[in-house]
Amino acid sequence: MITYQSVKELVELADAQDKRIADIVIAQQVTEQHASVDELYQHMADTFHVMQESVEWGLQPGHRSPSGLSGGDALKLLAALNEGETIGGTILGMAIVRALAVTEVNATMGRIVAAPTAGSCGILPAAILTVMETKGIPEHEAIMALFTAGGIGVVIAKQATISGAQGGCQAECGSAAAMAAAAIVEMVHGTPQQASHACAFALKNVLGLVCDPVAGLVEVPCIKRNAMGVANAFVAADMALAGIESAIPADEVIKTMGSIGMQMPASLRETSEGGLAATPTGKRLAKKLVNP
């Protein structure tokens, strides 16, 4: 029976069997879920297709959230990208477009995949779909990368938390970026150890990030933090693929994130009592939504 409790164990199992992290995760799930490889793969393929649909729906015009706080920004960035008005390049630009699109779908009560949460739902699909498209990677490899991401997410949930209410936004957008970074490293045939370093980089980059949703809604600043999160995933993956190593192992970074989350005051953990939610504008917007 294959079991793992840490990123280190995932990497060691993958290296020992000359396999990817994705393969180790599937083997473990076969035992835990009492399902066949084909059944697990089909379920993940269905998940992947929901991610694609979320992006497509999010890039349709005319959608705004019930609060009026969000909607249409993904299309604005796409137009600027198509007109050559952005500076980050096509790959990063399209990844940010997709991250915004999916989170705008979430804000309009549309169908998304919590990856690992609804508040961070844009990061993983944006990274996976953009790398698949720009690098000409088969859909099968993109689906397999979701198993890689899932394995990292399971470890983070076990060792720390993926909940903004427990750990702040570092636990949501940070975890999503770590999952995405490891996944896209494997998509382009990086090693399990490189995936581990990418995970560590992405999570280190946002340690201490608070969860302070204006009016208690997953819109401001959550949607823009998804855009930041996918950029973070690309930065982390590029460094790892270049052979740069994290001085602090991924598992220690994960545990540190959990510890930092426990030290955060409740006002900075999804209660909307601090941070941007407590600014004059944040309070005004919240009051306006209560008494339009």
N, C-alpha and C positions, 0 to 999 in steps of 0.2 A: 504493500500500500504506500503510495506517495503522499507525503504530508510536508507542509512547510509552514513556518510561522514567521519567517523573516525574508527580506530581500536576499540576504546572504545565502540562506538555504535554497532559495529559488535559483540563484546563480550557480551554486555548487552542484545542484541536481542537474541543471541544464548542461554544465560543463562536463560532468561525469558521464553523461549519456550522449554527449555531442549533439544536443538538441537545443531548440529555442526555449525561452521562458514560456512561450505560448503552448508548446507541447507538454511541458510539465504541468501547467495549469489545467489543460484538458484532461490529462491522465488523472489528476487529483479529483477533478469534477466527476469523472466517470464513476469513481468509487463513492464519492460523497452523495451524488445525485441519483445513483443507481440508473444511469442513463448511458446510452451508447454514444460513441464519438460522433456518429452521424446525427443523432438527435441533438446533441449539444451544439454541433456546428450549425445545424438548421436554425436553432433558436437564436444563435448569435447572428446568423445571416439576416433573420427577420429584424433583429435589433438594428443592424447596420442599415437596412432599408428604411426603417423609421427615421434614422438619422438623416438619410438622404432626403426623405420627404419633408423633414422639418426645415432643412436648408431651402429647398425649392419653395415651400409655402412662405417662408420668411422673406423671400425675395420677390413676392408678388406685391404690387402696389395697393395702397388703400387700407392697410392694417394699422390700427392704433390700439393700445391697451385701453381697458375700461377707465383707467385713471386719467388717461391722456398724457401720462408722463413719458411714454415711449412709443416708438413705432416710426419706421421710415428711415432710420439712420443707416441701416445696412445698405439700402438702395442709394443713399447719398454717397456713401463711401465707394460703392461699386461704380457709380457714375464718375466720380473723381478719378478712380483708378483707370477706367476706360478712356478718360480724356487726358491721361498722362499728368495729372495734377498731384499725385502722391510721390513720396520720396523713398518709401520702403521697399519698392520692387513688387513684382507681380505675385510671387509666392506668398510673401508675408501679407500683402494687401488682400489677396483672396482669402487667406486664412482668417484675417480679421473680419472681413465681410461675412463669412460664414458663421463665425462666432457671434457676431451681432444678430444675424438673421435668426439663428436658433433661439437665442435668449429673448428676442422680440416675440417669437412664436410662444414661448413660455409665458410671457407677460400678457398675451392675449388669450390665455387658457387653451392654447393649441396643444397638439400631441408632440411630446419630446421624449428623449431618453434621459433619465436622471443619471449623470455620468461624472462623479458619483451622486450628485444631488441636482435638484432642479435649478438651484441657484448657480450652479457651475456647468450647466448642460451644454453650453456652446463650445467649450474648449476642446474636448476630445473629438467630436465629429468634425470640427473645423480643421484640426491637425491631420486627422486620418484622411479625410476626403481631399484635402489640398495636396498632400504628399502623393496620394494615389493618382490624382489627375496630372500633376506637374511632372512626376517621375515615370508615368506610364506603368504603374504597378497594377497587376491583376487584382480584381475584386477579392479573390480568394485570400490574397496576402493581407489585404486591408481587414478582412473579417478575422483572420488569425491574429492580427495585431490587437484586436479588441480583447482577445484572451490574455495577451500580455498586459494590457492596461488593467484588466480585471484582477489579475494576480497581484499587481502592485496595489490596487485599491483595497483588496482584501487584507493585505499586510498592514496598510495604513490604518484601516478600520480596527484591526486587532491590536496594534501597538499604540495607537493614539486615538484619533477620531476623524470622521469625515463630516461632522455636524457643525454648522456655524454657531448653533446655540451652545455647543460645548467648547469649541475651539476657535471661533472667529472665522473670518473669510480665508485665513491661511489653511484651514481644514477643508474648505470647499474648493475655492479656486486654486489654492496651492496643491491640494491632492489631485485635482483634475489635471493640472499642468504636469505634475510628476508622472501621472499615469500616461498622459499623452506623449511626454518626452521619451519615456521608455518604449512606448509602442512604436513611435515613428523611427526610433533607432533600429528596432528589429525589422521594420518594414524595408529599410535600405540595407539590410544584412549586417548591421552592427552586432557586436558580440553581447552575450548576456551581461558581462561585466560593464561594457559601455552603457548598456541600458540602465544598469544600477547607478552608474555615475550621473547619467542624465536625470534620473529620478531625484538623486540627491541635490543636484544643482537647482532644479526647478523648485523644489520645496525650500531650499535654503534662501532662495531669492525673495521669498515672500514671508519669511518668519515674522510673526507679530502683526500680520495684516488683520485688521479688525472687521467685524461684521456690523454694519451700521445702516441698515436699509431705511431710507426716508419713507415715512408713513407706514412702515412695516411691510412694504411691498418689495418684491424681488425685481426691482427696476433700477432705482438710483441708489447707489452707484453700481449695482450688481452687473448690469448689462455691459458697461464699459470695462469692468474688471474681467469679464470673460474675454474681451478683446486683448487686454493686457496678458491674460493667462495663456492664450495661444501663442502670443509673441514670446513669452517666457519659455514655453515648451520648445519652440524652435531654437532659441538661444541655448538652452540646456542641451538639446540634442546635437547641435552643431559643435559645441565644445567637447562633448563626449566622443563624437565621431572623429574629431581631430586628434584624439589621444590624450586630451586633458583629463586629469583625474581629480575627483573630489577628495580633499584632505580629510573630510569627515565622512565616514561610511553612511550609506543611505539609511540603515536602520537607526543609527544614532541621530541622524537628522530628523527622522520620523518621530522618535521618542522625545526629542527636544521640542518639536512642534506641539506634541501633546502636553508637555510640561508648561510651555508658554501659554497654551490655551487655558489651562487650569488657573494660571496666574492672572489672566485677564479679568477685569471687573465685569460684572453682569451687564453693565451699560454698553459694553463693546462686544457683546455676544448675542446679536440678533434681536435685542429688546427694543431697539430704536430709541434708546434713552441717552445715547452718547454719539460721539463722532459727527458725521455729516448730518445725521438725523436730528441732532440737537442744535444745528446752526439756525440762525434766524430764518433763512430761506427754507431750510428743511422743515422747521416748525410751521412756517406759513403754508407750505404745500400740504402738509398733513392736515392742518386745520381747514384748508380749502376743500380737501376731499371729504372731510367729515361734514362740513357745512357749505356745500357748493352754492 
